[in-house]
Amino acid sequence: MRTRLAVAGLAVVGVLLMANPLYLPVPIGEPDPAYTHSVQPAESGSPVAGVDAPEQGNGTADGVVDYADLDPEARAAFDRALDSEAGFGVEDPDERVDSLSYPTEPTPGDGLLLVAYEGERYEFWTRTVEREPGAVVAQRIAVQPVAFLAGFFAVLAAAALGFRGRIDRT
């Protein structure tokens, strides 16, 4: 009787530990936002392909914006993103450029500008990226795999104990 209870207990604990992706990670704290800036050449497959320059004015929400028409802070961010291969990010909301928007899902005119610069067209992406808190990352990297393995070994132990009990009875 004790063997059956041990087998059942190990099997239940093992299954619960192996099912940890269903309940882990436990969110601890708020997401940590970062504000990214990146520039890449506008190519034929881009979301803003085929957008033409407006006939007059500084550009439209879905048109080409001339580099000279950008706000000085936006020009500085464009230059910095163009100079760095992967763009750059800032973590402090006060370091964002006020004239640019930072949506989580950029669309043309809202987080994605087509900028004419030195005879070329560039996509200027600005977005908010919500990063998981460090405790959640630690749960994903350490706790989940360890719990899954412990559950797997508990199920194996339950199976071995159950088979040993059957062999002993015969």
MODELLER restraints for C-alpha pairs under 7 A, 6 or more apart:
rsr = mdl.restraints
at = mdl.atoms
rsr.add(forms.Gaussian(group=physical.xy_distance, feature=features.Distance(at['CA:3:A'], at['CA:165:A']), mean=6.95, stdev=0.5))
rsr.add(forms.Gaussian(group=physical.xy_distance, feature=features.Distance(at['CA:7:A'], at['CA:158:A']), mean=4.55, stdev=0.5))
rsr.add(forms.Gaussian(group=physical.xy_distance, feature=features.Distance(at['CA:7:A'], at['CA:161:A']), mean=6.36, stdev=0.5))
rsr.add(forms.Gaussian(group=physical.xy_distance, feature=features.Distance(at['CA:7:A'], at['CA:162:A']), mean=6.06, stdev=0.5))
rsr.add(forms.Gaussian(group=physical.xy_distance, feature=features.Distance(at['CA:10:A'], at['CA:154:A']), mean=5.44, stdev=0.5))
rsr.add(forms.Gaussian(group=physical.xy_distance, feature=features.Distance(at['CA:10:A'], at['CA:155:A']), mean=6.21, stdev=0.5))
rsr.add(forms.Gaussian(group=physical.xy_distance, feature=features.Distance(at['CA:10:A'], at['CA:158:A']), mean=5.33, stdev=0.5))
rsr.add(forms.Gaussian(group=physical.xy_distance, feature=features.Distance(at['CA:11:A'], at['CA:154:A']), mean=6.49, stdev=0.5))
rsr.add(forms.Gaussian(group=physical.xy_distance, feature=features.Distance(at['CA:11:A'], at['CA:155:A']), mean=4.96, stdev=0.5))
rsr.add(forms.Gaussian(group=physical.xy_distance, feature=features.Distance(at['CA:11:A'], at['CA:158:A']), mean=5.62, stdev=0.5))
rsr.add(forms.Gaussian(group=physical.xy_distance, feature=features.Distance(at['CA:13:A'], at['CA:151:A']), mean=6.67, stdev=0.5))
rsr.add(forms.Gaussian(group=physical.xy_distance, feature=features.Distance(at['CA:14:A'], at['CA:151:A']), mean=3.66, stdev=0.5))
rsr.add(forms.Gaussian(group=physical.xy_distance, feature=features.Distance(at['CA:14:A'], at['CA:152:A']), mean=5.95, stdev=0.5))
rsr.add(forms.Gaussian(group=physical.xy_distance, feature=features.Distance(at['CA:14:A'], at['CA:154:A']), mean=4.77, stdev=0.5))
rsr.add(forms.Gaussian(group=physical.xy_distance, feature=features.Distance(at['CA:14:A'], at['CA:155:A']), mean=5.00, stdev=0.5))
rsr.add(forms.Gaussian(group=physical.xy_distance, feature=features.Distance(at['CA:15:A'], at['CA:151:A']), mean=6.07, stdev=0.5))
rsr.add(forms.Gaussian(group=physical.xy_distance, feature=features.Distance(at['CA:17:A'], at['CA:147:A']), mean=5.40, stdev=0.5))
rsr.add(forms.Gaussian(group=physical.xy_distance, feature=features.Distance(at['CA:17:A'], at['CA:148:A']), mean=5.52, stdev=0.5))
rsr.add(forms.Gaussian(group=physical.xy_distance, feature=features.Distance(at['CA:17:A'], at['CA:150:A']), mean=6.87, stdev=0.5))
rsr.add(forms.Gaussian(group=physical.xy_distance, feature=features.Distance(at['CA:17:A'], at['CA:151:A']), mean=4.54, stdev=0.5))
rsr.add(forms.Gaussian(group=physical.xy_distance, feature=features.Distance(at['CA:18:A'], at['CA:147:A']), mean=6.68, stdev=0.5))
rsr.add(forms.Gaussian(group=physical.xy_distance, feature=features.Distance(at['CA:18:A'], at['CA:148:A']), mean=4.32, stdev=0.5))
rsr.add(forms.Gaussian(group=physical.xy_distance, feature=features.Distance(at['CA:18:A'], at['CA:151:A']), mean=4.91, stdev=0.5))
rsr.add(forms.Gaussian(group=physical.xy_distance, feature=features.Distance(at['CA:18:A'], at['CA:152:A']), mean=6.36, stdev=0.5))
rsr.add(forms.Gaussian(group=physical.xy_distance, feature=features.Distance(at['CA:20:A'], at['CA:144:A']), mean=6.39, stdev=0.5))
rsr.add(forms.Gaussian(group=physical.xy_distance, feature=features.Distance(at['CA:20:A'], at['CA:147:A']), mean=6.97, stdev=0.5))
rsr.add(forms.Gaussian(group=physical.xy_distance, feature=features.Distance(at['CA:20:A'], at['CA:148:A']), mean=6.72, stdev=0.5))
rsr.add(forms.Gaussian(group=physical.xy_distance, feature=features.Distance(at['CA:21:A'], at['CA:144:A']), mean=6.86, stdev=0.5))
rsr.add(forms.Gaussian(group=physical.xy_distance, feature=features.Distance(at['CA:24:A'], at['CA:144:A']), mean=6.93, stdev=0.5))
rsr.add(forms.Gaussian(group=physical.xy_distance, feature=features.Distance(at['CA:25:A'], at['CA:136:A']), mean=5.82, stdev=0.5))
rsr.add(forms.Gaussian(group=physical.xy_distance, feature=features.Distance(at['CA:25:A'], at['CA:139:A']), mean=5.69, stdev=0.5))
rsr.add(forms.Gaussian(group=physical.xy_distance, feature=features.Distance(at['CA:25:A'], at['CA:140:A']), mean=6.35, stdev=0.5))
rsr.add(forms.Gaussian(group=physical.xy_distance, feature=features.Distance(at['CA:26:A'], at['CA:136:A']), mean=6.76, stdev=0.5))
rsr.add(forms.Gaussian(group=physical.xy_distance, feature=features.Distance(at['CA:27:A'], at['CA:136:A']), mean=6.20, stdev=0.5))
rsr.add(forms.Gaussian(group=physical.xy_distance, feature=features.Distance(at['CA:28:A'], at['CA:135:A']), mean=6.58, stdev=0.5))
rsr.add(forms.Gaussian(group=physical.xy_distance, feature=features.Distance(at['CA:28:A'], at['CA:136:A']), mean=6.63, stdev=0.5))
rsr.add(forms.Gaussian(group=physical.xy_distance, feature=features.Distance(at['CA:29:A'], at['CA:133:A']), mean=6.66, stdev=0.5))
rsr.add(forms.Gaussian(group=physical.xy_distance, feature=features.Distance(at['CA:30:A'], at['CA:133:A']), mean=6.96, stdev=0.5))
rsr.add(forms.Gaussian(group=physical.xy_distance, feature=features.Distance(at['CA:31:A'], at['CA:130:A']), mean=5.66, stdev=0.5))
rsr.add(forms.Gaussian(group=physical.xy_distance, feature=features.Distance(at['CA:31:A'], at['CA:131:A']), mean=5.58, stdev=0.5))
rsr.add(forms.Gaussian(group=physical.xy_distance, feature=features.Distance(at['CA:31:A'], at['CA:132:A']), mean=5.08, stdev=0.5))
rsr.add(forms.Gaussian(group=physical.xy_distance, feature=features.Distance(at['CA:31:A'], at['CA:133:A']), mean=5.78, stdev=0.5))
rsr.add(forms.Gaussian(group=physical.xy_distance, feature=features.Distance(at['CA:32:A'], at['CA:130:A']), mean=5.59, stdev=0.5))
rsr.add(forms.Gaussian(group=physical.xy_distance, feature=features.Distance(at['CA:32:A'], at['CA:131:A']), mean=4.98, stdev=0.5))
rsr.add(forms.Gaussian(group=physical.xy_distance, feature=features.Distance(at['CA:32:A'], at['CA:132:A']), mean=6.12, stdev=0.5))
rsr.add(forms.Gaussian(group=physical.xy_distance, feature=features.Distance(at['CA:32:A'], at['CA:133:A']), mean=6.15, stdev=0.5))
rsr.add(forms.Gaussian(group=physical.xy_distance, feature=features.Distance(at['CA:33:A'], at['CA:91:A']), mean=6.67, stdev=0.5))
rsr.add(forms.Gaussian(group=physical.xy_distance, feature=features.Distance(at['CA:33:A'], at['CA:128:A']), mean=6.39, stdev=0.5))
rsr.add(forms.Gaussian(group=physical.xy_distance, feature=features.Distance(at['CA:33:A'], at['CA:129:A']), mean=5.52, stdev=0.5))
rsr.add(forms.Gaussian(group=physical.xy_distance, feature=features.Distance(at['CA:33:A'], at['CA:130:A']), mean=4.25, stdev=0.5))
rsr.add(forms.Gaussian(group=physical.xy_distance, feature=features.Distance(at['CA:33:A'], at['CA:131:A']), mean=5.77, stdev=0.5))
rsr.add(forms.Gaussian(group=physical.xy_distance, feature=features.Distance(at['CA:34:A'], at['CA:89:A']), mean=6.38, stdev=0.5))
rsr.add(forms.Gaussian(group=physical.xy_distance, feature=features.Distance(at['CA:34:A'], at['CA:90:A']), mean=5.81, stdev=0.5))
rsr.add(forms.Gaussian(group=physical.xy_distance, feature=features.Distance(at['CA:34:A'], at['CA:91:A']), mean=4.62, stdev=0.5))
rsr.add(forms.Gaussian(group=physical.xy_distance, feature=features.Distance(at['CA:34:A'], at['CA:128:A']), mean=5.78, stdev=0.5))
rsr.add(forms.Gaussian(group=physical.xy_distance, feature=features.Distance(at['CA:34:A'], at['CA:129:A']), mean=5.21, stdev=0.5))
rsr.add(forms.Gaussian(group=physical.xy_distance, feature=features.Distance(at['CA:34:A'], at['CA:130:A']), mean=6.33, stdev=0.5))
rsr.add(forms.Gaussian(group=physical.xy_distance, feature=features.Distance(at['CA:35:A'], at['CA:89:A']), mean=5.31, stdev=0.5))
rsr.add(forms.Gaussian(group=physical.xy_distance, feature=features.Distance(at['CA:35:A'], at['CA:90:A']), mean=5.24, stdev=0.5))
rsr.add(forms.Gaussian(group=physical.xy_distance, feature=features.Distance(at['CA:35:A'], at['CA:91:A']), mean=6.15, stdev=0.5))
rsr.add(forms.Gaussian(group=physical.xy_distance, feature=features.Distance(at['CA:35:A'], at['CA:102:A']), mean=6.87, stdev=0.5))
rsr.add(forms.Gaussian(group=physical.xy_distance, feature=features.Distance(at['CA:35:A'], at['CA:127:A']), mean=5.76, stdev=0.5))
rsr.add(forms.Gaussian(group=physical.xy_distance, feature=features.Distance(at['CA:35:A'], at['CA:128:A']), mean=4.64, stdev=0.5))
rsr.add(forms.Gaussian(group=physical.xy_distance, feature=features.Distance(at['CA:35:A'], at['CA:129:A']), mean=6.19, stdev=0.5))
rsr.add(forms.Gaussian(group=physical.xy_distance, feature=features.Distance(at['CA:36:A'], at['CA:88:A']), mean=5.75, stdev=0.5))
rsr.add(forms.Gaussian(group=physical.xy_distance, feature=features.Distance(at['CA:36:A'], at['CA:89:A']), mean=4.09, stdev=0.5))
rsr.add(forms.Gaussian(group=physical.xy_distance, feature=features.Distance(at['CA:36:A'], at['CA:90:A']), mean=6.47, stdev=0.5))
rsr.add(forms.Gaussian(group=physical.xy_distance, feature=features.Distance(at['CA:36:A'], at['CA:126:A']), mean=5.57, stdev=0.5))
rsr.add(forms.Gaussian(group=physical.xy_distance, feature=features.Distance(at['CA:36:A'], at['CA:127:A']), mean=5.45, stdev=0.5))
rsr.add(forms.Gaussian(group=physical.xy_distance, feature=features.Distance(at['CA:36:A'], at['CA:128:A']), mean=6.39, stdev=0.5))
rsr.add(forms.Gaussian(group=physical.xy_distance, feature=features.Distance(at['CA:37:A'], at['CA:81:A']), mean=5.99, stdev=0.5))
rsr.add(forms.Gaussian(group=physical.xy_distance, feature=features.Distance(at['CA:37:A'], at['CA:87:A']), mean=5.50, stdev=0.5))
rsr.add(forms.Gaussian(group=physical.xy_distance, feature=features.Distance(at['CA:37:A'], at['CA:88:A']), mean=5.43, stdev=0.5))
rsr.add(forms.Gaussian(group=physical.xy_distance, feature=features.Distance(at['CA:37:A'], at['CA:89:A']), mean=6.04, stdev=0.5))
rsr.add(forms.Gaussian(group=physical.xy_distance, feature=features.Distance(at['CA:37:A'], at['CA:125:A']), mean=5.65, stdev=0.5))
rsr.add(forms.Gaussian(group=physical.xy_distance, feature=features.Distance(at['CA:37:A'], at['CA:126:A']), mean=4.66, stdev=0.5))
rsr.add(forms.Gaussian(group=physical.xy_distance, feature=features.Distance(at['CA:37:A'], at['CA:127:A']), mean=6.92, stdev=0.5))
rsr.add(forms.Gaussian(group=physical.xy_distance, feature=features.Distance(at['CA:38:A'], at['CA:81:A']), mean=5.07, stdev=0.5))
rsr.add(forms.Gaussian(group=physical.xy_distance, feature=features.Distance(at['CA:38:A'], at['CA:86:A']), mean=6.61, stdev=0.5))
rsr.add(forms.Gaussian(group=physical.xy_distance, feature=features.Distance(at['CA:38:A'], at['CA:87:A']), mean=4.18, stdev=0.5))
rsr.add(forms.Gaussian(group=physical.xy_distance, feature=features.Distance(at['CA:38:A'], at['CA:88:A']), mean=6.61, stdev=0.5))
rsr.add(forms.Gaussian(group=physical.xy_distance, feature=features.Distance(at['CA:38:A'], at['CA:124:A']), mean=5.93, stdev=0.5))
rsr.add(forms.Gaussian(group=physical.xy_distance, feature=features.Distance(at['CA:38:A'], at['CA:125:A']), mean=5.16, stdev=0.5))
rsr.add(forms.Gaussian(group=physical.xy_distance, feature=features.Distance(at['CA:38:A'], at['CA:126:A']), mean=6.69, stdev=0.5))
rsr.add(forms.Gaussian(group=physical.xy_distance, feature=features.Distance(at['CA:39:A'], at['CA:78:A']), mean=6.93, stdev=0.5))
rsr.add(forms.Gaussian(group=physical.xy_distance, feature=features.Distance(at['CA:39:A'], at['CA:81:A']), mean=5.63, stdev=0.5))
rsr.add(forms.Gaussian(group=physical.xy_distance, feature=features.Distance(at['CA:39:A'], at['CA:82:A']), mean=5.31, stdev=0.5))
rsr.add(forms.Gaussian(group=physical.xy_distance, feature=features.Distance(at['CA:39:A'], at['CA:87:A']), mean=6.63, stdev=0.5))
rsr.add(forms.Gaussian(group=physical.xy_distance, feature=features.Distance(at['CA:39:A'], at['CA:122:A']), mean=6.40, stdev=0.5))
rsr.add(forms.Gaussian(group=physical.xy_distance, feature=features.Distance(at['CA:39:A'], at['CA:123:A']), mean=5.53, stdev=0.5))
rsr.add(forms.Gaussian(group=physical.xy_distance, feature=features.Distance(at['CA:39:A'], at['CA:124:A']), mean=4.65, stdev=0.5))
rsr.add(forms.Gaussian(group=physical.xy_distance, feature=features.Distance(at['CA:39:A'], at['CA:125:A']), mean=6.22, stdev=0.5))
rsr.add(forms.Gaussian(group=physical.xy_distance, feature=features.Distance(at['CA:40:A'], at['CA:122:A']), mean=5.50, stdev=0.5))
rsr.add(forms.Gaussian(group=physical.xy_distance, feature=features.Distance(at['CA:40:A'], at['CA:123:A']), mean=5.34, stdev=0.5))
rsr.add(forms.Gaussian(group=physical.xy_distance, feature=features.Distance(at['CA:40:A'], at['CA:124:A']), mean=6.90, stdev=0.5))
rsr.add(forms.Gaussian(group=physical.xy_distance, feature=features.Distance(at['CA:41:A'], at['CA:121:A']), mean=6.14, stdev=0.5))
rsr.add(forms.Gaussian(group=physical.xy_distance, feature=features.Distance(at['CA:41:A'], at['CA:122:A']), mean=4.32, stdev=0.5))
rsr.add(forms.Gaussian(group=physical.xy_distance, feature=features.Distance(at['CA:41:A'], at['CA:123:A']), mean=5.99, stdev=0.5))
rsr.add(forms.Gaussian(group=physical.xy_distance, feature=features.Distance(at['CA:42:A'], at['CA:49:A']), mean=6.92, stdev=0.5))
rsr.add(forms.Gaussian(group=physical.xy_distance, feature=features.Distance(at['CA:42:A'], at['CA:121:A']), mean=5.56, stdev=0.5))
rsr.add(forms.Gaussian(group=physical.xy_distance, feature=features.Distance(at['CA:42:A'], at['CA:122:A']), mean=4.82, stdev=0.5))
rsr.add(forms.Gaussian(group=physical.xy_distance, feature=features.Distance(at['CA:42:A'], at['CA:123:A']), mean=5.43, stdev=0.5))
rsr.add(forms.Gaussian(group=physical.xy_distance, feature=features.Distance(at['CA:43:A'], at['CA:49:A']), mean=6.60, stdev=0.5))
rsr.add(forms.Gaussian(group=physical.xy_distance, feature=features.Distance(at['CA:48:A'], at['CA:108:A']), mean=6.54, stdev=0.5))
rsr.add(forms.Gaussian(group=physical.xy_distance, feature=features.Distance(at['CA:48:A'], at['CA:114:A']), mean=6.91, stdev=0.5))
rsr.add(forms.Gaussian(group=physical.xy_distance, feature=features.Distance(at['CA:51:A'], at['CA:63:A']), mean=5.90, stdev=0.5))
rsr.add(forms.Gaussian(group=physical.xy_distance, feature=features.Distance(at['CA:51:A'], at['CA:64:A']), mean=6.88, stdev=0.5))
rsr.add(forms.Gaussian(group=physical.xy_distance, feature=features.Distance(at['CA:52:A'], at['CA:63:A']), mean=5.99, stdev=0.5))
rsr.add(forms.Gaussian(group=physical.xy_distance, feature=features.Distance(at['CA:52:A'], at['CA:64:A']), mean=6.29, stdev=0.5))
rsr.add(forms.Gaussian(group=physical.xy_distance, feature=features.Distance(at['CA:53:A'], at['CA:59:A']), mean=6.95, stdev=0.5))
rsr.add(forms.Gaussian(group=physical.xy_distance, feature=features.Distance(at['CA:53:A'], at['CA:63:A']), mean=5.51, stdev=0.5))
rsr.add(forms.Gaussian(group=physical.xy_distance, feature=features.Distance(at['CA:53:A'], at['CA:64:A']), mean=4.73, stdev=0.5))
rsr.add(forms.Gaussian(group=physical.xy_distance, feature=features.Distance(at['CA:54:A'], at['CA:60:A']), mean=6.89, stdev=0.5))
rsr.add(forms.Gaussian(group=physical.xy_distance, feature=features.Distance(at['CA:54:A'], at['CA:63:A']), mean=6.14, stdev=0.5))
rsr.add(forms.Gaussian(group=physical.xy_distance, feature=features.Distance(at['CA:54:A'], at['CA:64:A']), mean=6.93, stdev=0.5))
rsr.add(forms.Gaussian(group=physical.xy_distance, feature=features.Distance(at['CA:58:A'], at['CA:65:A']), mean=6.30, stdev=0.5))
rsr.add(forms.Gaussian(group=physical.xy_distance, feature=features.Distance(at['CA:58:A'], at['CA:69:A']), mean=6.08, stdev=0.5))
rsr.add(forms.Gaussian(group=physical.xy_distance, feature=features.Distance(at['CA:59:A'], at['CA:65:A']), mean=4.90, stdev=0.5))
rsr.add(forms.Gaussian(group=physical.xy_distance, feature=features.Distance(at['CA:61:A'], at['CA:109:A']), mean=4.39, stdev=0.5))
rsr.add(forms.Gaussian(group=physical.xy_distance, feature=features.Distance(at['CA:62:A'], at['CA:108:A']), mean=5.64, stdev=0.5))
rsr.add(forms.Gaussian(group=physical.xy_distance, feature=features.Distance(at['CA:62:A'], at['CA:109:A']), mean=5.10, stdev=0.5))
rsr.add(forms.Gaussian(group=physical.xy_distance, feature=features.Distance(at['CA:63:A'], at['CA:114:A']), mean=6.87, stdev=0.5))
rsr.add(forms.Gaussian(group=physical.xy_distance, feature=features.Distance(at['CA:64:A'], at['CA:114:A']), mean=4.96, stdev=0.5))
rsr.add(forms.Gaussian(group=physical.xy_distance, feature=features.Distance(at['CA:64:A'], at['CA:115:A']), mean=5.63, stdev=0.5))
rsr.add(forms.Gaussian(group=physical.xy_distance, feature=features.Distance(at['CA:64:A'], at['CA:116:A']), mean=6.50, stdev=0.5))
rsr.add(forms.Gaussian(group=physical.xy_distance, feature=features.Distance(at['CA:65:A'], at['CA:114:A']), mean=6.07, stdev=0.5))
rsr.add(forms.Gaussian(group=physical.xy_distance, feature=features.Distance(at['CA:65:A'], at['CA:115:A']), mean=4.82, stdev=0.5))
rsr.add(forms.Gaussian(group=physical.xy_distance, feature=features.Distance(at['CA:65:A'], at['CA:116:A']), mean=6.12, stdev=0.5))
rsr.add(forms.Gaussian(group=physical.xy_distance, feature=features.Distance(at['CA:66:A'], at['CA:115:A']), mean=5.59, stdev=0.5))
rsr.add(forms.Gaussian(group=physical.xy_distance, feature=features.Distance(at['CA:66:A'], at['CA:116:A']), mean=4.81, stdev=0.5))
rsr.add(forms.Gaussian(group=physical.xy_distance, feature=features.Distance(at['CA:66:A'], at['CA:117:A']), mean=6.69, stdev=0.5))
rsr.add(forms.Gaussian(group=physical.xy_distance, feature=features.Distance(at['CA:67:A'], at['CA:75:A']), mean=6.95, stdev=0.5))
rsr.add(forms.Gaussian(group=physical.xy_distance, feature=features.Distance(at['CA:67:A'], at['CA:115:A']), mean=5.92, stdev=0.5))
rsr.add(forms.Gaussian(group=physical.xy_distance, feature=features.Distance(at['CA:67:A'], at['CA:116:A']), mean=5.74, stdev=0.5))
rsr.add(forms.Gaussian(group=physical.xy_distance, feature=features.Distance(at['CA:67:A'], at['CA:117:A']), mean=5.43, stdev=0.5))
rsr.add(forms.Gaussian(group=physical.xy_distance, feature=features.Distance(at['CA:71:A'], at['CA:99:A']), mean=6.86, stdev=0.5))
rsr.add(forms.Gaussian(group=physical.xy_distance, feature=features.Distance(at['CA:73:A'], at['CA:97:A']), mean=6.13, stdev=0.5))
rsr.add(forms.Gaussian(group=physical.xy_distance, feature=features.Distance(at['CA:74:A'], at['CA:97:A']), mean=6.20, stdev=0.5))
rsr.add(forms.Gaussian(group=physical.xy_distance, feature=features.Distance(at['CA:74:A'], at['CA:99:A']), mean=6.90, stdev=0.5))
rsr.add(forms.Gaussian(group=physical.xy_distance, feature=features.Distance(at['CA:78:A'], at['CA:124:A']), mean=6.95, stdev=0.5))
rsr.add(forms.Gaussian(group=physical.xy_distance, feature=features.Distance(at['CA:81:A'], at['CA:87:A']), mean=4.36, stdev=0.5))
rsr.add(forms.Gaussian(group=physical.xy_distance, feature=features.Distance(at['CA:81:A'], at['CA:88:A']), mean=5.97, stdev=0.5))
rsr.add(forms.Gaussian(group=physical.xy_distance, feature=features.Distance(at['CA:101:A'], at['CA:110:A']), mean=6.04, stdev=0.5))
rsr.add(forms.Gaussian(group=physical.xy_distance, feature=features.Distance(at['CA:101:A'], at['CA:111:A']), mean=5.32, stdev=0.5))
rsr.add(forms.Gaussian(group=physical.xy_distance, feature=features.Distance(at['CA:101:A'], at['CA:126:A']), mean=6.77, stdev=0.5))
rsr.add(forms.Gaussian(group=physical.xy_distance, feature=features.Distance(at['CA:102:A'], at['CA:111:A']), mean=5.57, stdev=0.5))
rsr.add(forms.Gaussian(group=physical.xy_distance, feature=features.Distance(at['CA:102:A'], at['CA:126:A']), mean=5.38, stdev=0.5))
rsr.add(forms.Gaussian(group=physical.xy_distance, feature=features.Distance(at['CA:102:A'], at['CA:127:A']), mean=4.23, stdev=0.5))
rsr.add(forms.Gaussian(group=physical.xy_distance, feature=features.Distance(at['CA:102:A'], at['CA:128:A']), mean=5.28, stdev=0.5))
rsr.add(forms.Gaussian(group=physical.xy_distance, feature=features.Distance(at['CA:103:A'], at['CA:111:A']), mean=6.00, stdev=0.5))
rsr.add(forms.Gaussian(group=physical.xy_distance, feature=features.Distance(at['CA:103:A'], at['CA:127:A']), mean=5.05, stdev=0.5))
rsr.add(forms.Gaussian(group=physical.xy_distance, feature=features.Distance(at['CA:103:A'], at['CA:128:A']), mean=5.59, stdev=0.5))
rsr.add(forms.Gaussian(group=physical.xy_distance, feature=features.Distance(at['CA:104:A'], at['CA:127:A']), mean=5.46, stdev=0.5))
rsr.add(forms.Gaussian(group=physical.xy_distance, feature=features.Distance(at['CA:104:A'], at['CA:128:A']), mean=4.82, stdev=0.5))
rsr.add(forms.Gaussian(group=physical.xy_distance, feature=features.Distance(at['CA:104:A'], at['CA:129:A']), mean=6.31, stdev=0.5))
rsr.add(forms.Gaussian(group=physical.xy_distance, feature=features.Distance(at['CA:106:A'], at['CA:112:A']), mean=5.79, stdev=0.5))
rsr.add(forms.Gaussian(group=physical.xy_distance, feature=features.Distance(at['CA:106:A'], at['CA:127:A']), mean=6.36, stdev=0.5))
rsr.add(forms.Gaussian(group=physical.xy_distance, feature=features.Distance(at['CA:111:A'], at['CA:125:A']), mean=5.57, stdev=0.5))
rsr.add(forms.Gaussian(group=physical.xy_distance, feature=features.Distance(at['CA:111:A'], at['CA:126:A']), mean=4.74, stdev=0.5))
rsr.add(forms.Gaussian(group=physical.xy_distance, feature=features.Distance(at['CA:111:A'], at['CA:127:A']), mean=5.90, stdev=0.5))
rsr.add(forms.Gaussian(group=physical.xy_distance, feature=features.Distance(at['CA:112:A'], at['CA:123:A']), mean=6.55, stdev=0.5))
rsr.add(forms.Gaussian(group=physical.xy_distance, feature=features.Distance(at['CA:112:A'], at['CA:124:A']), mean=5.58, stdev=0.5))
rsr.add(forms.Gaussian(group=physical.xy_distance, feature=features.Distance(at['CA:112:A'], at['CA:125:A']), mean=4.63, stdev=0.5))
rsr.add(forms.Gaussian(group=physical.xy_distance, feature=features.Distance(at['CA:112:A'], at['CA:126:A']), mean=6.43, stdev=0.5))
rsr.add(forms.Gaussian(group=physical.xy_distance, feature=features.Distance(at['CA:113:A'], at['CA:123:A']), mean=5.77, stdev=0.5))
rsr.add(forms.Gaussian(group=physical.xy_distance, feature=features.Distance(at['CA:113:A'], at['CA:124:A']), mean=5.04, stdev=0.5))
rsr.add(forms.Gaussian(group=physical.xy_distance, feature=features.Distance(at['CA:113:A'], at['CA:125:A']), mean=6.61, stdev=0.5))
rsr.add(forms.Gaussian(group=physical.xy_distance, feature=features.Distance(at['CA:114:A'], at['CA:121:A']), mean=6.50, stdev=0.5))
rsr.add(forms.Gaussian(group=physical.xy_distance, feature=features.Distance(at['CA:114:A'], at['CA:122:A']), mean=5.66, stdev=0.5))
rsr.add(forms.Gaussian(group=physical.xy_distance, feature=features.Distance(at['CA:114:A'], at['CA:123:A']), mean=4.83, stdev=0.5))
rsr.add(forms.Gaussian(group=physical.xy_distance, feature=features.Distance(at['CA:114:A'], at['CA:124:A']), mean=6.24, stdev=0.5))
rsr.add(forms.Gaussian(group=physical.xy_distance, feature=features.Distance(at['CA:115:A'], at['CA:121:A']), mean=5.55, stdev=0.5))
rsr.add(forms.Gaussian(group=physical.xy_distance, feature=features.Distance(at['CA:115:A'], at['CA:122:A']), mean=5.16, stdev=0.5))
rsr.add(forms.Gaussian(group=physical.xy_distance, feature=features.Distance(at['CA:115:A'], at['CA:123:A']), mean=6.32, stdev=0.5))
rsr.add(forms.Gaussian(group=physical.xy_distance, feature=features.Distance(at['CA:115:A'], at['CA:124:A']), mean=6.77, stdev=0.5))
rsr.add(forms.Gaussian(group=physical.xy_distance, feature=features.Distance(at['CA:116:A'], at['CA:122:A']), mean=6.42, stdev=0.5))
